[in-house]
Each structure stands twice: as C-alpha cells, then as structure tokens.
Amino acid sequence: MSNWFITGISSGLGRALAETLLARGDRVFGTVRAIERVADLRAHYPDRLHLATLDLRATEAVRAVVDDAFAVLGSIDAVVNNAGYGLFGAAESLTLEQIKDQLATNLLAPIEVARAALPHLRQQGSGRLIAISSYGGQATHGGASLYHASKWGLEGFFDALAQEVAPFGIGVTIVEPGAARTGFRAAASAALGVDLDAYRQTPIGQLRDILKDPARTPGGDPQRMATAIIESASDETAPLRLVLGSDAQSILDRALSARLEQVRAQVETASRTDAVAA
C-alpha cells in the first residue's frame, strides 16, 4: 500500500488517479474546491480517502494543507500537482484577474506544494514529486499564451528542482499529456478571453472554434494516463518527462526538432559576441 497526495481530484485526470489508487488499496489525500463533488468516493473509501478543501489561487493556504497531509498519512510516496486549467484567447483580451488566477493555479500553487513537501520528503529520504504539465509546456499554439506561460514556467521549475533534490533520494516527473477525454476543453471554452473582431480570422479564431466544437473528441484516455503515471512513480528509471498520447509525442517531436534546428543554425554567429581574449 502506498500513500499519495493529489491536488484537484474531483474531475479529470486527478479523479482518474484517485479512483485507480483507491481501487487497488492505496491511500489518497486529495484536495478539492467542493467536497460534495467527491461524496461518492468518500462514501466508498471512508478509511483510505482523506480530503481537504483548497482553492489553489489562495497560495498562502497551501503549506498548511500539505503539512496536514503528511501528519495524517505519516509518509507520502508521491506528491502530485494535478489541479489546473486552460485560459485561452488573445493576450490583450484577457483581464489582469484572469491572468493572475491562471498563474496562481497552474504555477505558483505547484511551486508552493513542492516547497512545502520537500522538508518531509527529505526527512523520509524518498518520494516523488509529480507535476502534470502538457505538451503545451514545450510547444505552443497562438491563443494560449498565458496557459503556455504557466506550463513553461512549471516545467522550468521542476526540471531544475529535479537536480536539486536527487541527492536526497527524491525523484521528479513532469507529465506531458496530449488532449484527453476530460472536461478540460469544455471548461476552457467557458472561460475564454473577450472575442475581439481583429482576431477572428487568425489562429486564435480557429482555436475558439475547436474548443467549442463538440464533434472534436480528444484521443487520450484519462484512465490509461492515470495508470501510466502510477506505474512510473515507482520506476527508478522513469524519464524526467513522461509523454502521454500519440498527439503529444508528434507535436513535441516537431516543436523540439524545430527549436534545435534554429539553435544549431547559429553555431557560428553566436560566438561573435564572446569577449576577445587579451
């Protein structure tokens, strides 16, 4: 039996993770914004599911919840930063409040969860920090600038953190899923930025159409993704970045290959700014 801490278990991938873990006999400490949304899980697993109400936009509340999770479970094998959402639309169409909420939920809260968990994990001498990113943490689409800002920031933080905590026996996994059959798109389409006329014939207009098209069914299975994440958590040779979904694989391959090609094309010109030896 293992112990897991997971943010955002009321729906989507977080829900799939919690269900899979509980069904196999593990213990889960999960956070939700509304307890009633997981009433069925609570009734079915009263002894192995522990809950805390947490709005991740309230960053200052995170540490107490994490500390409580370790107090309740004793030790934790995996800390999963799962909760998050997509904010899409032209950058100039978004309100400052929308921008702050996006960064607080998708970036600042995971950073604080990790910071709060690390003293406990160091004392244990083991554990894994798991950050649910997206292929959008390394590839971009017009119309998703703030979402990408949150995920690129998330990946930069956890990539560096992996190097910091490896000496303590703590592992880090950055999960990069493709589109999955969750409520992500529906939630994103309901929270778009203002529809500015100037952008309707641009890629942003196309993105809005995709999000609102019910016929576009994502290919990713959240249950299979959850199983892959759980299996990787105990694998000492697990990759730093866990790619889930054929769409994520192909998009990341194209994006990273193009970036590497651009860098290599400047191998001669880059050195022109080096200081001349005296």
Solvent accessible surface area in square Angstrom, and as a share of the most:
residue,aa,sasa,rsa
1,M,164,0.73
2,S,23,0.15
3,N,14,0.07
4,W,5,0.02
5,F,1,0.00
6,I,0,0.00
7,T,2,0.01
8,G,18,0.18
9,I,0,0.00
10,S,21,0.14
11,S,58,0.37
12,G,26,0.25
13,L,20,0.10
14,G,0,0.00
15,R,46,0.17
16,A,6,0.05
17,L,0,0.00
18,A,0,0.00
19,E,57,0.25
20,T,29,0.17
21,L,0,0.00
22,L,0,0.00
23,A,77,0.59
24,R,136,0.50
25,G,25,0.24
26,D,6,0.03
27,R,54,0.20
28,V,0,0.00
29,F,4,0.02
30,G,0,0.00
31,T,2,0.01
32,V,4,0.02
33,R,156,0.57
34,A,28,0.22
35,I,45,0.23
36,E,128,0.57
37,R,137,0.50
38,V,0,0.00
39,A,54,0.42
40,D,79,0.41
41,L,11,0.06
42,R,123,0.45
43,A,82,0.64
44,H,132,0.59
45,Y,34,0.13
46,P,90,0.56
47,D,120,0.62
48,R,64,0.23
49,L,8,0.04
50,H,47,0.21
51,L,32,0.16
52,A,17,0.13
53,T,86,0.50
54,L,9,0.04
55,D,45,0.23
56,L,13,0.07
57,R,99,0.36
58,A,34,0.26
59,T,36,0.21
60,E,150,0.67
61,A,39,0.30
62,V,0,0.00
63,R,86,0.31
64,A,71,0.55
65,V,20,0.12
66,V,1,0.01
67,D,57,0.29
68,D,70,0.36
69,A,0,0.00
70,F,11,0.04
71,A,83,0.64
72,V,62,0.36
73,L,7,0.04
74,G,60,0.57
75,S,49,0.32
76,I,1,0.00
77,D,70,0.36
78,A,1,0.01
79,V,0,0.00
80,V,0,0.00
81,N,7,0.03
82,N,22,0.12
83,A,23,0.18
84,G,39,0.37
85,Y,65,0.25
86,G,2,0.02
87,L,5,0.02
88,F,14,0.06
89,G,2,0.02
90,A,3,0.03
91,A,58,0.45
92,E,126,0.56
93,S,9,0.06
94,L,17,0.09
95,T,72,0.42
96,L,118,0.59
97,E,124,0.56
98,Q,47,0.21
99,I,41,0.21
100,K,124,0.52
101,D,32,0.17
102,Q,0,0.00
103,L,52,0.26
104,A,11,0.09
105,T,13,0.08
106,N,2,0.01
107,L,31,0.15
108,L,88,0.44
109,A,1,0.01
110,P,7,0.05
111,I,38,0.19
112,E,27,0.12
113,V,0,0.00
114,A,0,0.00
115,R,121,0.44
116,A,1,0.00
117,A,0,0.00
118,L,24,0.12
119,P,61,0.38
120,H,50,0.22
121,L,0,0.00
122,R,115,0.42
123,Q,160,0.71
124,Q,61,0.27
125,G,40,0.38
126,S,54,0.35
127,G,15,0.15
128,R,30,0.11
129,L,0,0.00
130,I,0,0.00
131,A,0,0.00
132,I,15,0.08
133,S,5,0.03
134,S,13,0.09
135,Y,38,0.14
136,G,2,0.02
137,G,3,0.03
138,Q,25,0.11
139,A,5,0.04
140,T,84,0.49
141,H,85,0.38
142,G,47,0.45
143,G,7,0.07
144,A,4,0.03
145,S,53,0.34
146,L,25,0.12
147,Y,18,0.07
148,H,13,0.06
149,A,49,0.38
150,S,0,0.00
151,K,13,0.06
152,W,95,0.33
153,G,27,0.26
154,L,3,0.01
155,E,4,0.02
156,G,44,0.43
157,F,52,0.22
158,F,0,0.00
159,D,39,0.20
160,A,49,0.38
161,L,8,0.04
162,A,19,0.15
163,Q,129,0.57
164,E,112,0.50
165,V,5,0.03
166,A,63,0.49
167,P,107,0.67
168,F,95,0.40
169,G,49,0.47
170,I,6,0.03
171,G,18,0.17
172,V,10,0.06
173,T,0,0.00
174,I,0,0.00
175,V,0,0.00
176,E,1,0.01
177,P,15,0.09
178,G,9,0.09
179,A,27,0.21
180,A,19,0.15
181,R,146,0.53
182,T,44,0.25
183,G,47,0.46
184,F,74,0.31
185,R,67,0.24
186,A,70,0.54
187,A,57,0.44
188,A,1,0.01
189,S,20,0.13
190,A,92,0.71
191,A,41,0.32
192,L,24,0.12
193,G,4,0.04
194,V,94,0.54
195,D,58,0.30
196,L,54,0.27
197,D,106,0.55
198,A,89,0.69
199,Y,61,0.23
200,R,124,0.45
201,Q,171,0.76
202,T,42,0.24
203,P,84,0.53
204,I,21,0.11
205,G,8,0.08
206,Q,113,0.50
207,L,30,0.15
208,R,33,0.12
209,D,98,0.51
210,I,54,0.27
211,L,17,0.08
212,K,117,0.50
213,D,52,0.27
214,P,129,0.81
215,A,85,0.66
216,R,127,0.46
217,T,88,0.51
218,P,20,0.13
219,G,65,0.63
220,G,9,0.09
221,D,58,0.30
222,P,26,0.17
223,Q,79,0.35
224,R,188,0.69
225,M,11,0.05
226,A,0,0.00
227,T,54,0.32
228,A,32,0.25
229,I,0,0.00
230,I,8,0.04
231,E,117,0.52
232,S,9,0.06
233,A,20,0.16
234,S,100,0.64
235,D,59,0.31
236,E,167,0.75
237,T,120,0.70
238,A,18,0.14
239,P,72,0.45
240,L,59,0.29
241,R,67,0.24
242,L,26,0.13
243,V,51,0.30
244,L,17,0.08
245,G,34,0.33
246,S,100,0.64
247,D,51,0.26
248,A,0,0.00
249,Q,101,0.45
250,S,48,0.31
251,I,29,0.15
252,L,7,0.04
253,D,81,0.42
254,R,154,0.56
255,A,23,0.18
256,L,70,0.35
257,S,61,0.39
258,A,47,0.36
259,R,99,0.36
260,L,84,0.42
261,E,124,0.55
262,Q,114,0.51
263,V,99,0.57
264,R,160,0.58
265,A,84,0.65
266,Q,100,0.45
267,V,111,0.64
268,E,135,0.60
269,T,62,0.36
270,A,65,0.50
271,S,63,0.40
272,R,183,0.67
273,T,125,0.73
274,D,95,0.49
275,A,103,0.80
276,V,145,0.83
277,A,95,0.74
278,A,154,1.20
